[in-house]
Amino acid sequence: MNQLLDLLPVAIFVAVFFATDVYWATGALMVAVAAQAGLYLLMRKPLTRELKFTFWVSIVFGSLTLLFHNELFIQWKPTIINWLLAASLVGSHFVGKHNLIRQLFGSQLTLVDEVWTRLNFGWAAGFFFAGALNLIVAYNFSMEFWVTYKLVGGFALTLLYVVLTMVYLARKGFLHMANEDAAERAGSAEDGRG
């Protein structure tokens, strides 16, 4: 359900863009992101850092787009979000020594610190690349192409990162170890109940 809520503002932006123009779509995006944050609060779910970043960057860059009637501001939004995520991942390694990837997935995977560090920097590089690619598309292709890329490309890149992460973990044998650990925990739980 959370993934659908996360995709909804982008889908609304794309739909409104192809029905009208980028300025109406920007306004719709701002309303959709605000509604998304409101829905999380109504469902008593905590607002994630990513959602907070997305909300504020959408509001600020959307407002600049509408105020200056310049579509480049909204085209920079995905880059800013991706680069903030990359900076957060890198910063989490050096400041506070809390690996964000480990915080997100540590309950599902048991990995050594070195692997968590590689995943953290790998995802940071991926977010940086996604931000750079967004600018390449924004400055070298039509607005229609960029809007389509925003919907399909962002999802495809995230899926690619997930697949690459899984392939890396599988080749190194870490997924097999994680499955064994999960089976042991499940067996211990069964023994405790029996």
Secondary structure, DSSP 8 states (H G I E B T S, - for coil): -HHHHHHHHHHHHHHHHHHS-HHHHHHHHHHHHHHHHHHHHHTT----HHHHHHHHHHHHHHHHHHHHT-THHHHHHHHHHHHHHHHHHHHHHHSTT--HHHHHHTTT----HHHHHHHHHHHHHHHHHHHHHHHHHHHHS-HHHHHHHHHHHHHHHHHHHHHHHHHHHHHTTHHHHHHHHHHHHHHHHHHHH-
